[in-house]
Amino acid sequence: MKPQHERILQYMDVHGSITPMEAFSELGITKLSTRIGEMIESGISIEKHREKGRNRFGEKVNYMRYTKGE
């Protein structure tokens, strides 16, 4: 397993889920969706949840939150 995949899974174990901003700020991973795709292709069960929020300028944004699947 790739080191970034391991860090993502460890983060989800501790925090329950991960978003692209958390991946960047906490793990230094800039392409979370790419890493998640690789993990799914390798057989790891990951669930995707679309969320809505606001960015630091108060603008509406959509982003994904990833959790371990069953």
ZAZAVEX-853899 format. One line per field, with one value per atom (N, C-alpha, C): residue in three letters; atom name; residue number from 0; x negated, y negated, z negated. Coordinates in steps of 0.05 Angstrom, whole numbers. Atoms other than C-alpha are relative to their C-alpha. Layout:
type <- [ala/...] .
atom <- [CA/...] .
seq <- [NUM/...] .
c1 <- [X/...] .
c2 <- [Y/...] .
c3 <- [Z/...] .
! end
This chain:
type <- [met/met/met/lys/lys/lys/pro/pro/pro/gln/gln/gln/his/his/his/glu/glu/glu/arg/arg/arg/ile/ile/ile/leu/leu/leu/gln/gln/gln/tyr/tyr/tyr/met/met/met/asp/asp/asp/val/val/val/his/his/his/gly/gly/gly/ser/ser/ser/ile/ile/ile/thr/thr/thr/pro/pro/pro/met/met/met/glu/glu/glu/ala/ala/ala/phe/phe/phe/ser/ser/ser/glu/glu/glu/leu/leu/leu/gly/gly/gly/ile/ile/ile/thr/thr/thr/lys/lys/lys/leu/leu/leu/ser/ser/ser/thr/thr/thr/arg/arg/arg/ile/ile/ile/gly/gly/gly/glu/glu/glu/met/met/met/ile/ile/ile/glu/glu/glu/ser/ser/ser/gly/gly/gly/ile/ile/ile/ser/ser/ser/ile/ile/ile/glu/glu/glu/lys/lys/lys/his/his/his/arg/arg/arg/glu/glu/glu/lys/lys/lys/gly/gly/gly/arg/arg/arg/asn/asn/asn/arg/arg/arg/phe/phe/phe/gly/gly/gly/glu/glu/glu/lys/lys/lys/val/val/val/asn/asn/asn/tyr/tyr/tyr/met/met/met/arg/arg/arg/tyr/tyr/tyr/thr/thr/thr/lys/lys/lys/gly/gly/gly/glu/glu/glu] .
atom <- [N/CA/C/N/CA/C/N/CA/C/N/CA/C/N/CA/C/N/CA/C/N/CA/C/N/CA/C/N/CA/C/N/CA/C/N/CA/C/N/CA/C/N/CA/C/N/CA/C/N/CA/C/N/CA/C/N/CA/C/N/CA/C/N/CA/C/N/CA/C/N/CA/C/N/CA/C/N/CA/C/N/CA/C/N/CA/C/N/CA/C/N/CA/C/N/CA/C/N/CA/C/N/CA/C/N/CA/C/N/CA/C/N/CA/C/N/CA/C/N/CA/C/N/CA/C/N/CA/C/N/CA/C/N/CA/C/N/CA/C/N/CA/C/N/CA/C/N/CA/C/N/CA/C/N/CA/C/N/CA/C/N/CA/C/N/CA/C/N/CA/C/N/CA/C/N/CA/C/N/CA/C/N/CA/C/N/CA/C/N/CA/C/N/CA/C/N/CA/C/N/CA/C/N/CA/C/N/CA/C/N/CA/C/N/CA/C/N/CA/C/N/CA/C/N/CA/C/N/CA/C/N/CA/C/N/CA/C/N/CA/C/N/CA/C] .
seq <- [0/0/0/1/1/1/2/2/2/3/3/3/4/4/4/5/5/5/6/6/6/7/7/7/8/8/8/9/9/9/10/10/10/11/11/11/12/12/12/13/13/13/14/14/14/15/15/15/16/16/16/17/17/17/18/18/18/19/19/19/20/20/20/21/21/21/22/22/22/23/23/23/24/24/24/25/25/25/26/26/26/27/27/27/28/28/28/29/29/29/30/30/30/31/31/31/32/32/32/33/33/33/34/34/34/35/35/35/36/36/36/37/37/37/38/38/38/39/39/39/40/40/40/41/41/41/42/42/42/43/43/43/44/44/44/45/45/45/46/46/46/47/47/47/48/48/48/49/49/49/50/50/50/51/51/51/52/52/52/53/53/53/54/54/54/55/55/55/56/56/56/57/57/57/58/58/58/59/59/59/60/60/60/61/61/61/62/62/62/63/63/63/64/64/64/65/65/65/66/66/66/67/67/67/68/68/68/69/69/69] .
c1 <- [-17/0/-18/15/-25/1/0/-45/23/-22/8/26/-24/62/0/2/38/7/-6/41/29/-29/111/16/-15/136/-4/5/103/15/-15/134/30/-28/203/5/-3/192/3/-1/180/23/-19/228/27/-25/281/4/-3/276/-22/20/234/11/-8/246/-26/24/199/-16/15/182/-15/13/166/-25/23/122/-23/21/84/-13/12/76/-12/10/65/-20/17/31/-17/16/1/8/-9/42/17/-14/64/21/-19/103/14/-14/147/18/-18/198/-15/16/143/-9/9/116/24/-24/187/7/-5/198/-20/20/133/7/-7/155/24/-24/223/-8/9/190/-16/15/145/17/-18/206/8/-8/212/27/-27/284/0/-2/293/27/-26/359/-4/2/367/26/-23/414/-4/2/426/11/-9/431/-1/0/446/-10/10/412/-7/9/380/-30/29/309/-7/8/269/10/-11/301/30/-29/371/16/-13/385/9/-9/425/-19/18/382/11/-6/393/-27/24/341/8/-5/335/-12/10/327/-2/5/298/-1/1/309/-6/5/289/27/-24/342/2/-5/372/-12] .
c2 <- [24/0/-25/25/-70/-15/15/-115/-20/19/-167/15/-16/-113/7/-7/-91/-24/24/-162/-7/5/-172/19/-19/-108/-4/6/-125/-24/24/-194/7/-8/-163/17/-16/-114/-18/18/-171/-20/22/-224/9/-10/-181/-6/8/-216/-19/19/-262/-16/18/-321/-8/10/-350/-21/20/-409/12/-13/-364/16/-16/-320/-19/19/-382/-11/14/-417/19/-18/-356/21/-22/-306/-8/8/-347/13/-14/-309/-19/20/-354/12/-13/-304/23/-21/-267/17/-16/-246/20/-19/-214/23/-21/-176/18/-16/-154/19/-17/-128/23/-22/-88/20/-18/-59/17/-15/-39/21/-19/-7/24/-22/34/17/-17/61/-11/12/15/-13/11/-3/-28/28/-79/-11/12/-116/-30/29/-186/-13/15/-238/-29/28/-306/-18/19/-364/-28/28/-437/-17/18/-493/-26/26/-560/-2/3/-579/-25/22/-632/-27/25/-686/-1/-2/-664/10/-10/-635/30/-28/-570/18/-20/-509/28/-28/-435/15/-16/-384/29/-28/-309/6/-12/-275/30/-29/-205/15/-17/-150/28/-29/-77/13/-15/-31/24/-24/30/24] .
c3 <- [0/0/0/-2/17/-26/25/-41/-3/2/-24/-6/5/-24/-30/28/-93/-18/15/-119/1/-3/-92/-18/17/-125/-29/28/-191/-9/6/-189/-4/2/-177/-24/25/-234/-24/23/-282/1/-2/-255/12/-11/-221/29/-28/-154/8/-9/-111/23/-22/-64/14/-14/-11/-16/15/-56/-24/22/-115/11/-12/-69/6/-6/-47/-25/24/-114/-20/21/-158/11/-11/-111/23/-23/-55/26/-24/-3/16/-16/54/18/-18/97/-14/16/48/18/-17/101/16/-15/142/-18/19/81/-7/7/62/24/-24/134/1/1/129/-21/22/63/6/-8/90/21/-21/151/-12/12/104/-19/15/68/-28/26/7/3/-1/-7/-13/8/-11/8/-6/-14/4/-6/16/-7/8/-12/9/-8/22/-22/21/-27/11/-7/-21/-23/21/-59/12/-10/-52/-3/1/-37/-17/18/-74/10/-10/-30/-3/4/-49/24/-24/19/-4/1/26/15/-13/43/-5/3/53/-2/3/31/-8/7/18/-28/25/-49/4/-4/-48/-26/24/-99/9/-6/-103/4/-5/-74/-17/16/-106/13] .
! end
